């Protein structure tokens, strides 16, 4: 009997690479064809100094995929996203059909092609400082070529649970993000807004990964798109998961502009018919709600450049004019003119209703919460 042919490791790796064009074939066939039963599975080495050897093969499958090789013996490793001690390799969505060259052209035309590159540089810098986070950063940021896949992957992991797998959410989120580039432009404007206005934000990638106000806002954008498509069951499901995970309750029917900062975002409640303009900054424990159980258009309309302080309630179908500021802890029940300041419970205009003090800067951008104190003649500590 002829003895079996034994290949060296380098010959094995060469054969695996040559099968890259078979990525669309069933995983069962690839596993039986490519890997002998005794093929060793070694632990992944995540040192940032060993990033020069990249992917050998990535098998298209929602459950199991081949990741980077072990630099000790060059053995590839299959991993399952379900296990917390291994990579969550992002599946390639069948919905994304645009060639890479076309995607890059679109990003260049939009002038946004640099932001994702900056974020990847920031992520690599973080990994160099904290090598223990290399797996986390690779699966969340560094393994993605575009922000769409990274956002869909990260939100799907955050919002999934035992009965709602991350793979299912990923495909749903990608179906929305790939067909509506306006959402992606708004996502990038939100990233810039947080970085510019929040002194606690040290980088874009930290906002993307760790700021729940940003993540809640982007989840809402997806839910609102589904709501507008009359897929309300899915929209409500996302709203519920966002309220549980990020402690923010934003009705999927609410309309939110671009350049939004939800600072901290804990306890933020926004009703169904609320409308929020561009470049608005909202602090924690803010409610944009109704005044009872009357149906129809019953929630506030927030103009561009508005700043709403912590603990504020704006109730009813009232208009907050462009560039207005609402002091922390206020209760607003009536319209607030543009570029004015309202404080108190019930809220009153600084300077009086007849001649309110006009703001010369946009508070939603300056984030100045205390300028109006100078106008209080009876203010004491």
Order of alpha helices (4+ residues) and beta strands (2+ residues): alpha-alpha-beta-beta-alpha-alpha-alpha-alpha-alpha-alpha-alpha-alpha-alpha-beta-beta-beta-beta-beta-beta-beta-beta-beta-beta-beta-beta-beta-beta-beta-alpha
